[in-house]
């Protein structure tokens, strides 16, 4: 007898359908598995046999040949276990012969007891099943809520093989898992921390608001204890809430990487990633023998915070240059090429020198001029060019720190202005495909959308010649000025907008000469 059951595999963050073809013949019992399986898939033969017996079913005494198609693509992981056992039991008569498997997809790893364990990338596999025209998706109980976020396909949570077979045979039907969209929308607005917690640092707060409104990268420079990390951690609270589509994209990356928190079906807040400075370039951009997403992809649609930026190896920080420009990273290996999205906001924080007190008004810096230069030069010019906003945070006075009654704006208030600015920009750029914020404007879009008045044009020309800007530096200033004008609700960029934007690019002259 011959039957085909459909499972799914992963390639990057994309799922693809795998046809598990099972051929059974009444010959000497044997079990062959073909279709370019890796070691984890080959070991499924013993898991499948034992899980079948411990679920209360007799493993068929037949010559079994299973093929995982397409046979020219390497199959990795343990997600094919359930589909393989279903095919075998269908040939053995345990599963009703009349069942139509053509519109059903099954994923899951089997334990020796017959329980179905969770797998990586269930959300991506469910998307692939829907795109292939399937109507039902059977996922492990641990992944079902995650997969249910995909609209247009019915998702069932499978706890054990016995439960699944009883459902297919009509003995005990399972209830589909539903995604609660209202709960998602309510969760996106909640936050444990707030922008109002930050005392003083008015200019830095303004810079963070501009960065959030335009999606700009930002560098915070200042001595220890000035609130650099505190500000960075609160940046996600003033960003626009995740849309449902953005949440799906972000969750797909974390599902593939295996970093989705337990009992979380869908990420509801913008991700904040803060890796340690001892990380490698592969950990940052992704890679490995079987390529997995790096920190830049795990920060997709969120914030990547690099604290103590000069402490990161130069090869690590320079590896950010291409992802920052392209907003995607492509990893090539002998067995294929995968592309991961990495549209994130970069926030860097650093001290002005190794001791942290270079230029401090009261504390003496213990670093020599060469030490300061060596420390600062760890941030390369091309990398600095890709950071739109640079802001210096001065030390707080006692009065600023102890002003408990000071009226400070909440994250909700600032986020309201950010959302309004992004909406203003989106209406102007409605005909621009793939551009969602000013930080994504290319040279052609800058010429089209960054219209300046006469005073602003004269000011940017003077600054370009006086500061010796690069073409990329000029583009960065125009993007930031466009965002400042959007916050003010102005269609034409004025001299005040250009002046403020230039102010956020002045520190490279002070620290980097």
Residue pairs with C-beta under 8 A, 6 or more apart in sequence:
1 23
1 24
1 91
2 21
2 22
2 23
2 24
2 91
3 21
3 22
3 87
3 90
3 91
3 101
4 19
4 20
4 21
4 22
4 87
4 101
5 20
5 22
5 83
5 84
5 86
5 87
5 90
5 101
5 104
5 106
6 17
6 18
6 19
6 20
6 83
6 101
6 102
6 104
6 105
6 106
6 129
6 134
7 17
7 18
7 20
7 79
7 80
7 82
7 83
7 84
7 105
7 106
7 107
8 15
8 16
8 17
8 18
8 79
8 105
8 107
8 125
8 126
8 128
8 129
9 15
9 16
9 18
9 73
9 75
9 76
9 77
9 79
9 80
9 125
10 16
10 76
10 77
10 79
10 120
10 121
10 124
10 125
10 256
11 73
11 336
11 338
12 256
12 291
12 338
12 339
12 340
13 121
13 124
13 252
13 253
13 256
13 293
13 338
13 340
13 341
14 124
14 128
15 121
15 124
15 125
15 126
15 127
15 128
15 129
16 73
16 128
17 105
17 128
17 129
17 132
17 134
18 68
18 69
18 70
18 75
18 80
18 83
19 67
19 68
19 69
19 70
20 66
20 67
20 68
20 80
20 83
20 84
20 86
20 87
21 66
21 67
21 68
21 69
21 87
22 64
22 65
22 66
22 84
22 87
22 88
22 90
22 91
23 64
23 65
23 66
23 67
23 91
24 60
24 62
24 63
24 64
24 88
24 91
24 92
25 62
25 63
26 62
26 63
27 62
27 63
28 63
29 61
29 62
29 63
30 63
30 64
31 45
31 49
31 64
31 66
32 64
32 65
32 66
33 41
33 42
33 44
33 45
33 66
33 68
33 84
34 65
34 66
34 67
34 68
34 71
35 66
35 67
35 68
35 69
35 70
35 71
35 75
36 68
36 71
36 72
36 73
36 74
36 75
37 44
37 68
37 74
37 75
38 74
38 75
38 76
38 77
40 76
40 77
40 78
41 68
41 75
41 76
41 77
41 78
41 80
44 78
44 80
44 81
44 84
44 110
47 78
47 81
47 109
47 110
47 111
47 112
48 81
48 84
48 85
48 88
48 110
49 59
50 112
51 81
51 85
51 110
51 111
51 112
51 113
51 114
51 161
52 58
52 59
52 85
52 88
52 89
52 114
52 161
53 59
54 112
54 113
54 114
55 114
55 160
55 161
55 162
55 165
56 162
57 89
57 94
57 165
58 92
59 88
59 92
60 88
60 89
60 91
60 92
62 91
62 92
64 88
64 91
66 84
66 87
66 88
68 75
68 80
74 335
76 290
77 109
77 119
77 120
78 109
78 110
78 117
78 119
79 107
79 108
79 109
79 119
79 120
79 121
79 125
80 107
81 108
81 109
81 110
82 106
82 107
82 108
82 109
82 110
82 116
82 138
82 158
82 161
82 164
83 106
83 107
85 110
85 161
86 95
86 101
86 106
86 164
86 165
86 168
89 95
89 165
90 97
90 99
90 101
94 165
95 165
95 168
95 169
96 168
96 169
96 170
99 168
103 133
103 134
103 135
103 136
104 134
104 135
104 136
104 137
104 138
105 125
105 126
105 129
105 132
105 134
105 136
105 137
105 138
106 138
106 158
106 164
107 119
107 122
107 125
107 137
107 138
107 139
107 140
107 143
108 116
108 117
108 118
108 119
108 138
108 139
108 140
108 158
109 116
109 117
109 118
109 119
109 140
110 116
110 117
110 161
111 117
114 160
114 161
114 162
115 159
115 160
116 140
116 141
116 158
116 159
116 160
116 161
116 164
117 140
117 142
118 140
118 141
118 142
118 143
119 140
119 143
120 255
120 256
120 257
120 258
121 252
121 255
121 256
122 139
122 140
122 143
122 144
122 146
122 147
122 255
123 143
123 146
123 147
123 149
123 150
123 248
123 251
123 252
123 255
124 252
124 255
124 256
125 137
125 139
125 147
126 137
126 139
126 147
126 150
126 153
126 155
127 150
127 248
127 252
129 137
129 153
130 137
130 150
130 152
130 153
134 153
135 153
135 154
136 153
136 154
136 155
136 156
137 147
137 150
137 153
137 154
137 155
137 156
138 155
138 156
138 158
138 164
139 146
139 147
139 155
139 156
139 157
139 158
140 157
140 158
141 157
141 158
141 159
143 255
144 155
144 156
144 157
144 158
144 177
145 157
145 177
145 179
145 265
145 266
146 251
146 255
146 260
146 264
146 265
146 266
147 155
147 177
148 155
148 176
148 177
148 178
148 179
148 265
149 179
149 244
149 247
149 248
149 251
149 265
149 266
150 248
151 179
154 176
155 176
155 177
156 167
156 174
156 175
156 176
156 177
157 174
157 177
158 164
158 174
163 172
163 174
164 174
166 172
167 173
167 174
179 265
179 266
181 244
184 244
184 247
184 266
184 268
185 241
187 268
187 269
188 241
188 242
188 247
188 268
188 269
189 241
191 236
191 237
191 269
191 411
193 233
193 234
193 237
194 234
194 237
194 410
194 411
195 205
195 234
195 237
195 238
195 408
195 409
195 410
195 411
195 414
196 408
196 409
196 410
196 411
197 230
197 234
198 205
198 227
198 230
198 231
198 234
198 408
199 227
199 396
199 400
199 401
199 403
199 406
199 408
200 227
200 396
200 397
200 400
200 401
200 403
201 226
201 227
201 231
201 393
201 396
203 391
204 220
204 227
204 231
204 391
204 393
205 231
205 409
205 414
207 218
207 389
207 391
207 504
208 218
208 231
208 234
208 235
208 238
209 238
209 414
209 417
209 418
209 487
210 216
210 389
210 480
210 483
210 484
210 487
210 504
211 217
211 218
211 235
211 345
211 347
211 388
211 389
212 235
212 238
212 239
212 345
212 414
212 415
212 418
213 417
213 418
213 421
213 422
213 437
213 438
213 483
213 486
213 487
214 388
214 421
214 425
214 437
214 438
214 439
214 479
214 480
214 482
214 483
214 486
215 345
215 436
215 437
215 438
215 439
215 440
216 345
216 388
216 389
216 438
216 439
216 479
216 480
216 483
217 324
217 345
217 346
217 347
217 348
217 386
217 387
217 388
217 389
217 439
218 345
218 346
218 347
218 348
218 387
218 388
218 389
218 390
218 391
219 309
219 347
219 348
219 349
219 350
219 384
219 387
219 389
219 390
219 391
219 507
220 228
220 231
220 232
220 347
220 348
220 349
220 350
220 391
220 393
221 349
221 350
221 351
221 352
221 390
221 391
221 392
221 393
221 507
221 511
222 228
222 351
222 352
222 392
222 393
222 394
222 395
223 351
223 352
223 356
223 357
223 360
223 363
223 395
224 351
224 356
225 395
225 396
226 393
226 394
226 395
226 396
227 393
227 396
228 307
228 349
228 393
229 305
229 307
229 349
231 393
232 274
232 303
232 305
232 307
232 347
232 349
233 272
233 274
233 305
234 411
235 272
235 303
235 345
235 347
236 269
236 270
236 271
236 272
236 302
236 303
237 411
237 415
238 411
238 414
238 415
238 418
239 270
239 303
239 345
239 415
239 418
240 415
240 418
240 419
240 422
242 250
242 267
242 268
242 269
242 270
242 301
246 301
247 266
247 267
247 268
248 266
249 300
249 301
249 341
250 267
250 271
250 300
250 301
250 302
251 260
251 266
251 267
253 293
253 297
253 298
253 300
253 340
253 341
254 260
254 267
254 271
254 298
256 292
256 293
257 292
257 293
257 297
257 298
259 298
260 267
270 301
270 302
270 303
271 298
271 299
271 300
271 301
271 302
271 303
272 299
272 302
272 303
272 305
273 295
273 298
273 299
273 302
273 303
273 304
273 305
274 305
274 306
274 307
275 283
275 284
275 295
275 304
275 306
277 306
277 307
277 308
277 311
277 312
279 295
279 312
279 316
280 316
281 313
281 315
281 316
281 319
282 288
282 294
283 294
283 295
284 294
284 295
284 296
284 316
284 319
284 320
285 294
285 295
285 296
285 319
285 320
285 323
285 329
285 331
285 342
286 292
286 293
286 294
286 296
286 297
286 329
286 331
286 340
287 294
287 331
289 333
291 331
291 333
291 338
293 340
294 329
294 340
295 304
296 304
296 320
296 323
296 329
296 342
296 344
297 329
297 340
297 341
297 342
299 342
299 344
300 340
300 341
300 342
300 343
300 344
301 343
301 344
302 344
302 345
303 344
303 345
303 346
303 347
304 344
304 345
304 346
304 347
305 347
305 348
305 349
306 312
306 317
306 346
306 347
306 348
306 349
307 349
308 349
308 350
308 351
309 317
309 348
309 349
309 350
309 378
309 379
310 350
310 351
310 375
310 376
310 378
310 379
312 378
314 378
314 380
317 378
317 379
317 380
317 383
318 380
318 382
318 383
320 346
320 383
320 386
321 382
321 383
321 386
322 329
323 329
323 342
324 346
324 386
325 386
327 341
327 342
327 343
327 440
328 339
328 340
328 341
328 342
328 343
329 339
329 340
329 342
330 337
330 338
330 339
331 337
331 338
331 339
331 340
345 439
346 386
346 387
348 387
350 379
351 358
352 358
352 359
352 372
352 376
352 511
353 365
353 367
353 371
353 372
353 375
353 376
354 367
354 371
354 372
354 375
355 365
355 366
355 367
357 363
357 364
357 365
357 366
358 365
358 367
358 372
359 365
360 395
361 395
362 395
365 372
367 375
376 511
376 512
377 512
379 512
381 512
384 390
384 508
384 512
385 470
385 472
385 473
385 476
386 472
388 439
388 476
388 479
388 480
388 504
388 505
389 480
389 504
389 505
390 504
390 505
390 506
390 507
390 508
391 504
391 507
392 507
417 487
420 487
420 489
421 483
421 486
421 487
422 436
422 437
422 486
424 486
424 489
425 437
425 438
425 482
425 483
425 486
426 436
428 449
428 491
429 435
429 445
429 449
432 445
432 449
434 440
435 441
435 445
438 479
438 480
438 482
438 483
438 486
439 479
441 449
441 450
441 475
441 478
441 479
441 482
443 475
446 475
446 478
446 479
446 482
449 482
450 478
450 479
450 481
450 482
450 493
451 491
451 492
451 493
452 460
452 481
452 492
452 493
452 494
452 498
453 492
453 493
453 494
453 495
455 494
455 495
456 481
456 493
456 494
456 495
456 497
456 498
458 495
459 495
459 498
459 499
459 502
460 474
460 477
460 478
460 481
460 498
460 502
463 469
463 477
463 498
463 502
464 474
467 473
467 502
467 505
467 506
467 509
469 477
469 505
473 505
476 505
477 498
477 501
477 502
477 505
478 493
478 501
480 500
480 501
480 504
480 505
481 493
481 497
481 498
481 500
481 501
482 493
482 497
484 497
484 500
484 501
485 491
485 492
485 493
485 494
485 497
488 497
490 497
